[in-house]
Amino acid sequence: MEHHAPLAERMRPTTFAEYVGQEHLLGEGALLSRLVASGSIPSLIFWGDPGTGKTTLARLLAGTFDYVFVPISAVATGVPELRKLLEAASLRRKGGQRTLLFVDEIHRWSKSQQDALLHAVEDGTVTLLGATTENPSFEVISPLLSRARVLRLNPLTADHLRELLSRAMSNDTELSRENIEIGEDGIEALLTLSGGDARALFNSFELACQIANIVNSRKVIDRSLIEKALLRRLPRYDKSGDQHYDTISAFIKSVRASDPDAALYYMARMLEAGEDPLFIARRLIILASEDIGNANPNGLVLATSCYQAVHAIGMPEARIVLSQCATYLASSPKSNAAYVGIGKALDTVRKEQTPAPVPMHLRNPVTGLMKREGYGEGYIYPHDHPGHFVASENLPPEHRQKLFYEPSDQGREAELSERLTRWWSKRRKS
């Protein structure tokens, strides 16, 4: 039985013209385009999700320049093997040859393994091309990071994947013999379930071709078959359509309603459909201020940390961080006082014919003339008084009795309400 290379390998680009995606790096005037034109490259670390083209990009760069390309996997290469490779690179260097060392999954190397590479990168024995799916800031040692430029590779868009699929069906010799028929529902399923990963797209399509039924001498591939090939059901969720907006709305309103169970359900629907976890994390940051605010100030701290953690680790582990944050916020006391307060203040400012003058005691006497004109006169420094507070009038006269921020009686905000009522008893009535 004849065996062929996998479709993903058969479709690997051999020129930059065939490369799809990463326009921010390879477009006209972009960094890599300029480096290719210059004839040499510095050490680089490609950081991106699986299937975004890191290895392909390294191979294309190696073929463009006059380097000896040495690809290794961090999983399979230890320090002894690395030292032998570096010794060979050193000999080549003495003979006038440059070495491009490609280290796949460089984040899997320990600190000592990464240390073994430092000197060779620093003295130019090798030019390093590292590839990692993890945030290099956490997984690559600082001395190595300082000697290499980190380039972020973005997940491929649906348009990118559609172009790759079309190219495979048109250009691949093996597929052309299959007489394949795939409808738009099958294509959409492939694009969605591939999640921006070109390798996943090709592997899934190839498997679907193998298990497809033959109808009228044609292999018919539809949505159902794609789901069988991937052993996953395609959620009824369009990231650019009504389902997207309906589901994120249901998620936010469930957290606002203090219902962690409903929040997790809608979050699971979004994640299973391939929603960007950072989109969810950003919405949680907004919610932490809009719906919880000072009733639990830790909510904003946790939501911000959640976004940073999701950005650092990515899926699938990011689901755990998102779950922790969503359930905490759903279970917190709620207040929209900060949200309402800034709305009131903005409304007041927009209705002013001209901005109300800032009271003189609040102005800063930067020059002698300003001081003579009364800037800063009468200002009372709160820290000179018991409790670090003294009653003063800080709003312009026409707004002096207005309340913009009205704390709720929920959680920590109840303490703020009591304190503000005590301090500003003339303006705030208990």
C-alpha positions as CSV (number, residue, x, y, z in Angstrom):
1,M,0.0,0.0,0.0
2,E,1.4,3.4,-1.0
3,H,1.9,5.9,1.8
4,H,1.9,9.6,1.2
5,A,3.0,12.5,3.4
6,P,0.1,14.1,5.4
7,L,-1.8,16.8,3.6
8,A,-0.5,19.5,6.0
9,E,3.1,18.6,5.0
10,R,2.2,18.4,1.3
11,M,0.7,21.9,1.4
12,R,3.6,23.5,3.3
13,P,4.5,26.6,1.4
14,T,7.9,26.7,-0.3
15,T,7.9,30.4,-1.0
16,F,6.8,33.5,0.8
17,A,4.3,34.1,-2.0
18,E,2.5,30.9,-0.9
19,Y,2.5,31.8,2.8
20,V,-0.9,32.7,4.1
21,G,-1.4,35.0,7.2
22,Q,0.8,37.1,9.4
23,E,0.5,40.1,7.2
24,H,1.7,42.3,10.1
25,L,5.1,40.6,9.7
26,L,5.3,39.8,6.0
27,G,3.3,42.6,4.4
28,E,4.9,45.4,2.4
29,G,7.2,47.3,4.7
30,A,6.7,45.0,7.6
31,L,9.6,43.8,9.8
32,L,10.3,40.4,8.2
33,S,9.9,41.7,4.7
34,R,12.5,44.3,5.5
35,L,14.8,41.7,7.0
36,V,14.5,39.4,3.9
37,A,15.4,42.4,1.7
38,S,18.4,43.2,3.9
39,G,20.0,39.7,3.4
40,S,20.4,38.7,7.1
41,I,18.3,38.2,10.2
42,P,18.8,38.5,13.9
43,S,17.9,35.8,16.4
44,L,14.1,35.6,16.5
45,I,11.5,33.8,18.7
46,F,8.1,33.1,17.0
47,W,5.3,33.0,19.6
48,G,1.9,31.8,18.4
49,D,-0.8,29.1,18.7
50,P,-0.4,25.7,17.0
51,G,-0.8,25.8,13.2
52,T,-0.1,29.5,12.8
53,G,3.0,28.9,10.6
54,K,6.0,29.1,12.9
55,T,7.9,26.1,11.5
56,T,7.0,27.0,7.9
57,L,8.2,30.6,8.5
58,A,11.5,29.3,9.9
59,R,12.0,27.1,6.8
60,L,11.2,29.9,4.4
61,L,13.7,32.2,6.1
62,A,16.4,29.5,6.0
63,G,15.8,29.0,2.3
64,T,16.0,32.7,1.6
65,F,19.3,33.3,3.3
66,D,22.7,31.7,2.8
67,Y,22.5,29.8,6.1
68,V,22.9,26.1,7.0
69,F,19.5,25.2,8.5
70,V,19.6,23.0,11.6
71,P,16.1,22.2,12.9
72,I,15.7,20.5,16.3
73,S,12.9,19.8,18.8
74,A,13.4,20.9,22.4
75,V,11.5,17.8,23.4
76,A,14.0,15.4,21.8
77,T,17.3,17.4,22.2
78,G,19.2,17.5,25.5
79,V,22.3,19.5,26.4
80,P,24.9,16.9,25.1
81,E,23.3,16.8,21.7
82,L,23.0,20.6,21.6
83,R,26.7,21.0,22.4
84,K,27.6,18.8,19.5
85,L,25.4,20.8,17.2
86,L,27.0,24.0,18.4
87,E,30.5,22.6,17.9
88,A,29.6,21.8,14.3
89,A,28.2,25.3,13.9
90,S,31.4,26.8,15.3
91,L,33.5,24.8,12.7
92,R,31.2,26.0,9.9
93,R,31.6,29.6,11.1
94,K,35.3,29.3,10.8
95,G,34.8,28.2,7.3
96,G,32.6,31.2,6.5
97,Q,29.2,29.4,6.8
98,R,26.4,30.7,8.9
99,T,24.0,28.5,10.9
100,L,20.4,29.0,11.5
101,L,19.3,26.9,14.5
102,F,15.6,26.3,14.7
103,V,14.4,25.1,18.1
104,D,10.8,24.0,18.0
105,E,8.9,24.2,21.4
106,I,11.8,26.1,23.0
107,H,9.7,26.7,26.0
108,R,10.1,23.0,26.9
109,W,13.8,23.4,27.6
110,S,14.9,23.9,31.2
111,K,16.9,26.9,32.3
112,S,20.1,24.9,32.1
113,Q,19.3,23.8,28.6
114,Q,18.6,27.4,27.5
115,D,21.7,28.6,29.3
116,A,23.8,26.2,27.1
117,L,22.6,28.1,24.0
118,L,23.4,31.6,25.3
119,H,27.1,31.9,24.4
120,A,26.6,30.6,20.9
121,V,23.8,33.1,20.2
122,E,25.7,35.9,21.8
123,D,28.9,35.4,19.8
124,G,27.1,34.7,16.5
125,T,28.0,31.0,16.2
126,V,24.3,30.5,15.5
127,T,21.3,32.6,14.7
128,L,18.5,31.3,16.7
129,L,14.9,30.8,15.5
130,G,12.8,29.6,18.4
131,A,9.2,28.6,18.2
132,T,6.9,28.5,21.2
133,T,3.1,28.3,21.9
134,E,3.7,29.7,25.4
135,N,4.4,33.3,26.4
136,P,8.2,33.7,26.1
137,S,8.2,36.2,29.0
138,F,7.4,33.3,31.3
139,E,9.1,30.4,29.5
140,V,12.3,31.7,28.0
141,I,15.1,32.9,30.3
142,S,15.7,36.7,30.3
143,P,19.3,36.6,29.0
144,L,18.1,34.7,25.9
145,L,15.1,37.0,25.4
146,S,17.4,40.0,25.5
147,R,19.4,38.5,22.6
148,A,16.4,37.7,20.4
149,R,13.4,39.6,19.0
150,V,10.0,38.1,19.9
151,L,7.5,38.1,17.0
152,R,3.8,37.3,17.8
153,L,2.0,35.1,15.2
154,N,-1.7,35.6,15.1
155,P,-4.3,32.8,14.7
156,L,-5.4,32.4,11.1
157,T,-8.7,34.0,10.2
158,A,-11.6,32.2,8.5
159,D,-10.6,33.9,5.3
160,H,-7.0,32.6,5.6
161,L,-8.3,29.0,6.3
162,R,-10.8,29.2,3.4
163,E,-7.9,30.2,1.0
164,L,-5.8,27.3,2.3
165,L,-8.6,24.8,1.8
166,S,-9.4,26.0,-1.7
167,R,-5.7,25.8,-2.6
168,A,-5.5,22.2,-1.3
169,M,-8.5,21.1,-3.3
170,S,-7.2,22.8,-6.4
171,N,-3.5,22.0,-6.2
172,D,-2.9,18.8,-4.3
173,T,-2.4,15.9,-6.6
174,E,-3.7,13.3,-4.1
175,L,-6.9,15.2,-3.4
176,S,-7.6,15.7,-7.1
177,R,-7.9,11.9,-7.5
178,E,-10.6,11.7,-4.8
179,N,-13.3,13.6,-6.7
180,I,-14.4,15.4,-3.6
181,E,-17.6,17.4,-3.1
182,I,-17.9,19.7,-0.1
183,G,-20.8,22.1,0.5
184,E,-20.7,25.4,2.3
185,D,-22.0,23.9,5.5
186,G,-19.0,21.5,5.5
187,I,-16.6,24.3,4.8
188,E,-18.0,26.4,7.6
189,A,-17.7,23.5,10.0
190,L,-14.1,23.0,9.0
191,L,-13.3,26.6,9.5
192,T,-15.0,26.9,12.8
193,L,-13.6,23.7,14.4
194,S,-10.1,24.3,13.1
195,G,-9.9,27.4,15.4
196,G,-7.3,29.3,13.4
197,D,-5.0,26.3,13.1
198,A,-4.0,25.4,9.5
199,R,-2.6,22.0,10.5
200,A,-5.9,21.1,12.2
201,L,-7.7,22.3,9.1
202,F,-5.7,20.0,6.8
203,N,-5.7,17.0,9.2
204,S,-9.5,17.3,9.7
205,F,-10.2,17.6,6.0
206,E,-7.9,14.7,5.1
207,L,-9.6,12.5,7.7
208,A,-13.1,13.5,6.5
209,C,-12.0,12.5,2.9
210,Q,-11.0,9.1,4.2
211,I,-14.3,8.3,5.9
212,A,-16.6,10.0,3.4
213,N,-19.3,8.0,1.7
214,I,-19.2,7.8,-2.1
215,V,-22.3,9.1,-3.8
216,N,-22.5,9.0,-7.7
217,S,-18.7,8.5,-7.8
218,R,-18.0,11.5,-5.6
219,K,-16.9,11.7,-2.0
220,V,-19.5,13.9,-0.3
221,I,-18.4,15.9,2.8
222,D,-20.9,17.8,4.8
223,R,-21.1,19.3,8.3
224,S,-22.2,16.0,9.9
225,L,-19.2,14.2,8.4
226,I,-16.8,16.9,9.7
227,E,-18.3,16.5,13.2
228,K,-17.7,12.8,13.0
229,A,-14.1,13.2,11.8
230,L,-13.3,15.6,14.7
231,L,-15.5,13.7,17.2
232,R,-17.0,17.1,18.1
233,R,-20.4,18.6,17.5
234,L,-20.4,22.1,15.9
235,P,-22.1,24.5,18.3
236,R,-24.8,26.6,16.8
237,Y,-22.9,29.8,17.4
238,D,-21.6,32.3,14.9
239,K,-18.9,34.5,16.3
240,S,-20.0,37.4,14.0
241,G,-23.8,36.8,14.1
242,D,-26.8,37.0,16.4
243,Q,-25.8,34.0,18.5
244,H,-22.5,35.7,19.4
245,Y,-24.3,38.8,20.7
246,D,-27.1,36.8,22.4
247,T,-24.7,34.5,24.2
248,I,-22.3,37.1,25.5
249,S,-25.3,39.2,26.6
250,A,-26.7,36.2,28.4
251,F,-23.4,35.5,30.1
252,I,-22.9,39.1,31.3
253,K,-26.5,39.4,32.5
254,S,-26.1,36.1,34.4
255,V,-23.1,37.4,36.2
256,R,-24.9,40.6,36.9
257,A,-27.8,38.6,38.3
258,S,-25.5,36.8,40.7
259,D,-26.1,33.4,39.0
260,P,-22.8,31.6,38.7
261,D,-24.3,28.5,37.3
262,A,-26.0,30.3,34.4
263,A,-22.8,32.3,33.8
264,L,-20.7,29.1,33.5
265,Y,-23.2,27.6,31.1
266,Y,-23.1,30.5,28.7
267,M,-19.3,30.7,29.1
268,A,-19.0,27.0,28.2
269,R,-21.1,27.6,25.1
270,M,-18.8,30.4,23.9
271,L,-15.6,28.5,24.6
272,E,-16.8,25.4,23.0
273,A,-17.7,27.4,19.9
274,G,-14.2,28.8,19.7
275,E,-14.8,32.3,21.1
276,D,-11.6,34.3,21.9
277,P,-11.1,33.8,25.6
278,L,-9.5,37.3,25.8
279,F,-12.8,38.7,24.5
280,I,-14.6,37.1,27.5
281,A,-11.9,38.3,29.9
282,R,-12.2,41.9,28.6
283,R,-15.9,41.8,29.2
284,L,-15.4,40.6,32.8
285,I,-13.1,43.6,33.5
286,I,-15.8,46.0,32.3
287,L,-18.4,44.1,34.4
288,A,-16.2,44.2,37.5
289,S,-16.5,48.0,37.5
290,E,-19.9,48.5,36.0
291,D,-21.9,46.0,38.1
292,I,-19.8,45.3,41.2
293,G,-17.6,48.4,41.6
294,N,-16.8,49.4,45.1
295,A,-19.2,46.9,46.6
296,N,-16.2,44.6,46.2
297,P,-13.1,46.4,44.8
298,N,-11.3,43.1,44.6
299,G,-13.5,42.2,41.7
300,L,-11.6,44.6,39.3
301,V,-8.3,43.4,40.6
302,L,-9.2,39.7,40.0
303,A,-10.7,40.5,36.6
304,T,-7.6,42.3,35.5
305,S,-5.4,39.5,36.7
306,C,-7.7,37.1,34.9
307,Y,-7.1,38.9,31.6
308,Q,-3.3,38.8,32.1
309,A,-3.4,35.1,33.1
310,V,-5.6,34.2,30.1
311,H,-3.2,36.1,27.8
312,A,-0.2,34.3,29.3
313,I,-1.4,30.7,29.2
314,G,-4.1,30.5,26.5
315,M,-6.6,27.7,26.0
316,P,-7.4,25.1,27.2
317,E,-6.1,26.0,30.6
318,A,-7.5,29.6,30.4
319,R,-11.0,28.1,30.8
320,I,-10.2,27.5,34.5
321,V,-9.1,31.1,35.1
322,L,-12.2,32.4,33.4
323,S,-14.3,30.1,35.5
324,Q,-12.8,31.3,38.7
325,C,-13.2,35.0,37.8
326,A,-16.8,34.6,36.5
327,T,-18.0,32.7,39.5
328,Y,-16.3,35.1,41.9
329,L,-17.9,38.1,40.2
330,A,-21.3,36.4,40.1
331,S,-21.1,35.6,43.8
332,S,-20.0,39.2,44.8
333,P,-22.2,41.9,46.1
334,K,-23.3,44.3,43.3
335,S,-23.3,48.0,42.8
336,N,-23.5,50.1,39.7
337,A,-22.9,53.4,41.6
338,A,-19.6,54.1,39.9
339,Y,-21.1,53.5,36.5
340,V,-24.1,55.7,37.2
341,G,-21.9,58.3,38.8
342,I,-19.7,58.9,35.8
343,G,-22.8,59.0,33.6
344,K,-24.3,61.8,35.8
345,A,-21.0,63.7,35.8
346,L,-20.7,63.5,32.0
347,D,-24.2,64.5,31.5
348,T,-23.7,67.6,33.7
349,V,-20.5,68.6,31.8
350,R,-22.1,68.2,28.4
351,K,-25.0,70.4,29.4
352,E,-22.8,73.3,30.5
353,Q,-22.8,76.2,28.1
354,T,-19.2,77.0,29.2
355,P,-17.1,75.0,31.7
356,A,-17.7,76.2,35.3
357,P,-14.5,77.9,36.6
358,V,-12.4,75.8,38.9
359,P,-12.5,77.2,42.5
360,M,-9.5,79.4,43.2
361,H,-8.3,77.3,46.2
362,L,-8.0,74.2,44.0
363,R,-5.9,76.0,41.4
364,N,-2.1,75.5,41.4
365,P,-0.1,78.7,41.8
366,V,2.7,77.8,39.3
367,T,3.9,81.4,38.9
368,G,4.2,84.4,41.2
369,L,1.5,86.2,39.1
370,M,-0.9,83.3,39.7
371,K,-0.2,83.4,43.4
372,R,-0.9,87.2,43.5
373,E,-4.1,86.6,41.7
374,G,-5.3,84.2,44.4
375,Y,-4.5,80.8,42.9
376,G,-4.4,78.3,45.7
377,E,-5.5,80.8,48.4
378,G,-7.5,79.2,51.1
379,Y,-6.5,75.6,50.2
380,I,-6.6,73.4,53.3
381,Y,-4.2,70.4,53.4
382,P,-6.3,67.5,54.7
383,H,-3.4,65.6,56.2
384,D,-2.8,68.4,58.7
385,H,-6.1,67.6,60.3
386,P,-7.4,64.8,62.5
387,G,-8.6,61.9,60.5
388,H,-6.9,63.4,57.4
389,F,-10.1,65.1,56.5
390,V,-11.5,68.6,56.7
391,A,-14.8,69.8,55.1
392,S,-14.2,72.0,52.1
393,E,-16.1,73.1,49.0
394,N,-14.5,71.6,45.9
395,L,-17.3,71.7,43.3
396,P,-18.0,74.9,41.3
397,P,-20.8,76.9,43.1
398,E,-23.4,76.0,40.5
399,H,-22.9,72.3,41.1
400,R,-22.2,72.4,44.8
401,Q,-25.2,70.4,46.0
402,K,-25.1,67.8,43.3
403,L,-24.4,64.1,44.0
404,F,-22.8,62.1,41.3
405,Y,-21.6,59.1,43.3
406,E,-24.2,57.6,45.5
407,P,-22.8,54.4,47.1
408,S,-25.1,51.4,47.6
409,D,-25.6,49.6,50.8
410,Q,-23.9,46.5,49.4
411,G,-20.6,44.9,50.6
412,R,-17.7,47.2,51.1
413,E,-19.6,50.1,49.5
414,A,-21.8,50.3,52.5
415,E,-18.7,51.3,54.5
416,L,-18.0,54.0,51.9
417,S,-21.5,55.3,52.1
418,E,-21.4,55.6,55.9
419,R,-18.0,57.4,55.7
420,L,-19.1,59.8,53.0
421,T,-22.3,60.6,54.8
422,R,-20.4,61.4,57.9
423,W,-17.9,63.6,56.1
424,W,-20.3,65.4,53.8
425,S,-23.4,65.6,56.0
426,K,-24.5,68.9,54.4
427,R,-24.5,67.4,50.9
428,R,-25.4,63.8,51.8
429,K,-28.5,63.2,53.9
430,S,-28.5,59.8,55.7
